[in-house]
């Protein structure tokens, strides 16, 4: 089995080998720029690991891996526009560097480029690969729309939130792994099992992200702590607190939504999280989806030795420190 490090190097080299048109340069330079910013490349790496799991040819899965990574970066360009974000991975976002209109167009062309990559898979698996890629891409857009709608709703349920993060985040990991299985020639049942593994791992990862945003070490987590509290973001933690909060404590929570003293706001909301054991409840929910992921992996009928690298990487992803 190939190690994630080996597969990552292969992906980076394949990205570097992509040759985009040079005219008009202002349309294609942003694409080269966003693709060169790096990142963990988790999705294409796990796509290749899924191909490896089913004893497929890694080289034949490269087009699918490039399709997934190109699509992912396309969503980042448009997400940054919607969020008015100035930085991406410590560098200027595309819309800040080239302007919003160019960023929109470059993102649109990236979707075309992603489709060009996916059509380079072997003809025998092209139809299921295209179906999986398109369903994945559509799901991500649906999740982003729901996330925006939730900002203006006061009645979001935990069930709706889980479905939103499933669409926005988890289906891309599940879809990537299913693509890897399809390229390897896995049967439909095996492809569905690896999809379930990826999707449930993705949900668990996002729930862990919610927890780390409040309780994580900023040096190890790599993000601003309590940003979700400051932004009144409807995470699992907040929704669970709203579900459990007593009539006596509810005003204390509600008044924090308009509190501009962010330090005090963080202290007050975190205290309520502690009083209602929200961290423990969120951790328990996260483990439910992690267990579902490994159950799906267990259902795949390949030698256990072939699952070692996937299991190791999954545990590394879920082992971010608090």
Residue, then its C-alpha position, 0 to 999 in steps of 0.5 A: x500500500x502507498x503511504x499518504x505522503x507518497x500519494x501527496x507528492x504524486x498529487x502535488x507533482x500532477x498539479x504542477x504539471x497542469x498547463x492552463x491556457x495563457x490567454x487571457x492571462x487574467x482569467x487563468x493566472x488566478x487558477x494557477x494561483x489558488x491551486x498553488x496555495x497548497x493545503x493538505x490535499x486530503x480529498x485527492x489523497x484519500x481518493x487515491x487511497x481508496x483506489x489503492x484499497x481496491x488494488x487499482x492503478x493509482x496513475x489511472x485515478x490521477x484525473x479523478x483526483x485532479x477533478x476533485x481538487x480543482x472543484x474544491x478550490x473552485x468552491x474556495x474562490x466563491x466561498x471567499x467572495x461570499x464571506x468577503x474573506x481577505x486571506x486564504x491560507x495566509x495569502x490574498x484571496x483571489x477576489x482581493x487580488x484580481x477583483x470580484x468579477x474576475x474571481x467569479x469567472x475564474x471560478x467558473x472556468x475551474x468548474x470546466x477544468x474539473x469536468x475536463x479532468x474527470x472525463x480523462x478517466x478510463x471509458x469503462x468507468x466514465x459514466x459512474x465516475x461522472x454521475x458520482x462527481x456531478x452528484x458530489x458537486x451539486x451536494x456541496x452547492x446545496x450545503x453552502x446554500x443551506x449554510x447561508x440560509x441558516x444565518x437568517x433562521x432562528x429555528x434550525x434543528x440539530x438534524x438540519x445542521x447535521x444534514x447541512x455539514x453532510x452536504x457542505x463538507x462530508x459529501x466531498x470526502x465521501x464522493x472522492x473516495x467513491x470515485x477512487x473505488x470506481x476507478x479501481x473497478x470496485x463493485x457498487x456495494x464496495x463503492x457505497x461502503x467507502x462512500x459511507x466511510x468518507x461521508x461519516x468521517x467528514x461529519x465527525x471531522x466537522x463536529x470536531x471542528x465545532x468543538x475545537x473552535x471553542x476548546x482548542x489550543x489556537x497554536x495546535x488548531x491553527x485557527x482563531x479560537x471562539x470565532x464561531x461564538x463571536x459570529x453567532x454561528x449555528x454550530x452543533x454546540x450552540x444548537x444543543x445549548x439552545x435545546x437544553x437551556x433552562x428558562x432562567x438561563x435562556x436570557x443570559x444566552x440570548x443577550x450574548x448574540x448582540x454583545x460587542x464585548x467579545x471577550x465577555x461574550x466568549x466567557x459567558x457562552x463558554x460558561x453556559x457550555x460548561x454548565x450544560x456539558x455541551x462539550x461532552x455531548x458534542x464529543x459523543x455525537x462526533x464519536x457516533x459518526x466516527x463509529x459509523x465510518x469505521x463500521x462501513x470500512x469494516x464491511x469492505x471485503x478486502x484484506x485488513x492489511x490493505x486498510x491500514x493506511x486509511x485507518x492511520x490517516x483517518x485517526x490522524x485527522x481526528x487526533x487534532x489536539x484540544 
